[in-house]
């Protein structure tokens, strides 16, 4: 049975093809790219139709561009779908983006970068169901975690319940036996982190979870004190939040990997970075070859920044558009402020997918970072006042 026949059969039985897609990742990653594109076209076409019919604001955007559901028939037509700039989620009237009524919204998630203006992403129960199932499915597919201890080098959701980055880390801890958040009131003590790792030694496989800048702080402390730890054979370092610091400096991934191997004994294959946006219901996760895989039900369209109606070739850098069929409360057709390219080099991975490589924020971006940059800026400001001696 072909992809379209399966898709239509699920719909005829009253089922939800989106939920089937997000739960059967093993199958989807094994499909040839052509079949994945066929599935994406079906999912995204239905999503576009839904928002076009139920969202007056979005329909107006489509009408202004002269695009209707009849214009979207197959994968090659997806580029015609009108997109919403992510900075629209920062506007004071961002509720206009809603396809569902405001009283149907279950959860609000926020991301605040250097501008200090929060991006507010509202999710109804349907969208939350899709996001939670999809994120956990990707965690299981890419990490295969079901036990161990997580040292979360970041604040807890108790302190910052609305921050998307922290929410994603909190979801991850649900797969572990135990965990601990070691950033409290915007302060981080490397000594406390090292002590906790020692307490878990021999009891759990120990994992480090957090934004790169905070993992980097722990490594900087270990280097400054010439302290070398040896974590466990299957320990992972899992990061999310970007590699650019609030100062504008970049953390070198090559040096980061080398120092983690030196001071924690973790090989690069177990250092896994993730990419995500608070406005989208997707987590892109690195495999053991440090290549980020886009879930096969999400489409990354890389556009020419000078003409967003055109895509660049795979391997060329362009501005990322995310087509996300999991979104029901707001249209999941998003123009991001990120420049990326889709890798076309050979890979030893057994998974078929789009593989993305982040490059930088677009030069015309409203700000150069989100959750992690804002968090580091606040911590640095507080530490300067307290004259904190922690290594930077």
Secondary structure, 3 states (H helix, E strand, C coil): CCHHHHHHHHHHCCCCHHHHHHHCHHHHHHCCHHHHHHHHHHHHHHHHHHHHHHCHHHHHHHHHHCCCHHHCCCHHHHHHCCCEEHHHHHCCCHHHHECCCHHHEEEEEEEECCCCCEEEEEEEHHHHHHHHHHHHHHHHHHHCCCCCEEEECCCCCCCCCCEHHHHHHHHHHCCCCEEEECEECCEECHHHHHHHHHHHCCCCCEEEEECHHHHHHHHHHHHHCCCCCCCCCCCCEEEECCCECCCCCECCHHHHHHHHHHHHCCCHHHEEEEEECCCCCCEEEECCCCCEECCCCEEEEEEECCEEEEECCCCCCEEEEEEECCCCCECCEEEEEEEEEECCCCCCCCCCCCEEEEEEECCCCCCCCCHHHHHHHHHHHHHHHHCCCCCC
